[in-house]
Amino acid sequence: MSSDPWSYDGKKVVITGCFSGMGEAAARELVRLGAEVHGVDIKESPVEMASFQKVDLRETAQIDVALGEIGGDIDASFYCAGLPGTFPPLEVMQVNFVNMRHWTYEVAQRMPQGGALAVIASTAGHGWAERRDAIEDLMTTPDAASGFAWCEENLDTVADGYLFSKMCTQYFTMRTAAELIQKGIRINCVNPAPTESPMMKDFEATAPPALINAWAQPIGRRAQPIEMALPLIFLNSDAAGFISGHNLHVDGGWAGSIDSGSLNQNELIQKALEG
Ligand SMILES: NC(=O)c1ccc[n+]([C@@H]2O[C@H](COP(=O)([O-])OP(=O)(O)OC[C@H]3O[C@@H](n4cnc5c(N)ncnc54)[C@H](O)[C@@H]3O)[C@@H](O)[C@H]2O)c1
């Protein structure tokens, strides 16, 4: 651990999803903190970084090429890329889970002891326990190709891809911690509530804004991307050195309220639908 546990000065980090939203906000903040930031996205990032690799995260092979180009040891990884449920379900699964898992193992191989990985899941994955058997079945596939084949064979389970991919991400974070910590590497994820990023227009294309806001309670507002970026940066800092396998709810109290029963999601949904 460096003498300043909050410091990113000189740390080499990789970040996907740095074109917009939470990933862009995190990339900007990491540059400001003095990290050597290497960005990956399908669209050229507006953030000035040490390097940028144009990668379609639907394509597993492109990940290997990009990490080869970046080269050397990596101290921290931020997987912030994602697709909403307005995209074809198999593409959503590929970007949000199957290739996120591939990325995680590829990056972990390049990490020294003390390395850390942070992923973005969602409050949408909160119901993972109800789908545990199916999720565990997918987890036992050994690689991206077999993981993708599993998704093709289980389209009913995958459904729109978004909820299931986020359940898988939360579960994967918990499940993989034991394995990675043997190498001194941590993994955690952040579960954002509705956030005003470019992805919001996709959510609003399929659900009325009031219904989306049922997940923006009890705080009563949506988040800004930087409010997700900062907890991600904390999780990958030395300050969080004893935290691993954790799903950090960054939701203004939503998950705690639902779990404790102080909020009833069905009632919130009903109220939203009644206007
Ligand atoms: N916005 C919300 O309300 C919300 C809530 C919960 C979780 N999330 C999750 O947060 C994460 C970040 O999303 P955001 O809200 O910042 O949205 P965003 O659309 O601004 O960011 C998504 C990023 O992923 C990149 N991306 C998409 N497809 C890609 C591909 N095939 N290859 C490479 N890069 C690709 C985009 O270019 C963009 O930079 C996603 O995983 C999303 O599911 C968002």
PDBQT file of the ligand as one rigid body, heavy atoms in Angstrom, charges set to zero:
ROOT
HETATM    1  N1  LIG A 301     -27.865   5.014 -16.456  1.00  0.00    +0.000 N 
HETATM    2  C1  LIG A 301     -28.507   4.268 -15.565  1.00  0.00    +0.000 C 
HETATM    3  O1  LIG A 301     -29.597   4.621 -15.069  1.00  0.00    +0.000 OA
HETATM    4  C2  LIG A 301     -27.899   2.968 -15.105  1.00  0.00    +0.000 A 
HETATM    5  C3  LIG A 301     -28.443   2.359 -13.959  1.00  0.00    +0.000 A 
HETATM    6  C4  LIG A 301     -27.878   1.171 -13.517  1.00  0.00    +0.000 A 
HETATM    7  C5  LIG A 301     -26.793   0.623 -14.185  1.00  0.00    +0.000 A 
HETATM    8  N2  LIG A 301     -26.290   1.254 -15.291  1.00  0.00    +0.000 N 
HETATM    9  C6  LIG A 301     -25.128   0.637 -15.927  1.00  0.00    +0.000 C 
HETATM   10  O2  LIG A 301     -24.038   1.537 -15.882  1.00  0.00    +0.000 OA
HETATM   11  C7  LIG A 301     -23.095   1.206 -16.895  1.00  0.00    +0.000 C 
HETATM   12  C8  LIG A 301     -22.652   2.485 -17.595  1.00  0.00    +0.000 C 
HETATM   13  O3  LIG A 301     -23.746   3.003 -18.311  1.00  0.00    +0.000 OA
HETATM   14  P1  LIG A 301     -24.068   4.567 -18.403  1.00  0.00    +0.000 P 
HETATM   15  O4  LIG A 301     -25.328   4.789 -17.668  1.00  0.00    +0.000 OA
HETATM   16  O5  LIG A 301     -22.865   5.340 -18.069  1.00  0.00    +0.000 OA
HETATM   17  O6  LIG A 301     -24.469   4.660 -19.962  1.00  0.00    +0.000 OA
HETATM   18  P2  LIG A 301     -23.676   5.142 -21.254  1.00  0.00    +0.000 P 
HETATM   19  O7  LIG A 301     -24.507   4.668 -22.396  1.00  0.00    +0.000 OA
HETATM   20  O8  LIG A 301     -23.373   6.588 -21.145  1.00  0.00    +0.000 OA
HETATM   21  O9  LIG A 301     -22.302   4.347 -21.199  1.00  0.00    +0.000 OA
HETATM   22  C9  LIG A 301     -22.107   3.099 -21.786  1.00  0.00    +0.000 C 
HETATM   23  C10 LIG A 301     -20.719   3.082 -22.392  1.00  0.00    +0.000 C 
HETATM   24  O10 LIG A 301     -20.493   1.778 -22.940  1.00  0.00    +0.000 OA
HETATM   25  C11 LIG A 301     -19.963   1.928 -24.250  1.00  0.00    +0.000 C 
HETATM   26  N3  LIG A 301     -20.319   0.775 -25.061  1.00  0.00    +0.000 N 
HETATM   27  C12 LIG A 301     -21.566   0.372 -25.416  1.00  0.00    +0.000 A 
HETATM   28  N4  LIG A 301     -21.487  -0.696 -26.231  1.00  0.00    +0.000 NA
HETATM   29  C13 LIG A 301     -20.171  -0.972 -26.395  1.00  0.00    +0.000 A 
HETATM   30  C14 LIG A 301     -19.462  -1.943 -27.139  1.00  0.00    +0.000 A 
HETATM   31  N5  LIG A 301     -20.092  -2.859 -27.895  1.00  0.00    +0.000 N 
HETATM   32  N6  LIG A 301     -18.119  -1.930 -27.098  1.00  0.00    +0.000 NA
HETATM   33  C15 LIG A 301     -17.460  -0.992 -26.368  1.00  0.00    +0.000 A 
HETATM   34  N7  LIG A 301     -18.071  -0.045 -25.644  1.00  0.00    +0.000 NA
HETATM   35  C16 LIG A 301     -19.419  -0.033 -25.663  1.00  0.00    +0.000 A 
HETATM   36  C17 LIG A 301     -20.618   3.210 -24.766  1.00  0.00    +0.000 C 
HETATM   37  O11 LIG A 301     -19.961   3.744 -25.903  1.00  0.00    +0.000 OA
HETATM   38  C18 LIG A 301     -20.535   4.091 -23.538  1.00  0.00    +0.000 C 
HETATM   39  O12 LIG A 301     -19.288   4.717 -23.426  1.00  0.00    +0.000 OA
HETATM   40  C19 LIG A 301     -23.796   0.191 -17.796  1.00  0.00    +0.000 C 
HETATM   41  O13 LIG A 301     -23.349  -1.101 -17.463  1.00  0.00    +0.000 OA
HETATM   42  C20 LIG A 301     -25.266   0.343 -17.394  1.00  0.00    +0.000 C 
HETATM   43  O14 LIG A 301     -25.998  -0.827 -17.621  1.00  0.00    +0.000 OA
HETATM   44  C21 LIG A 301     -26.828   2.402 -15.757  1.00  0.00    +0.000 A 
ENDROOT
TORSDOF 0
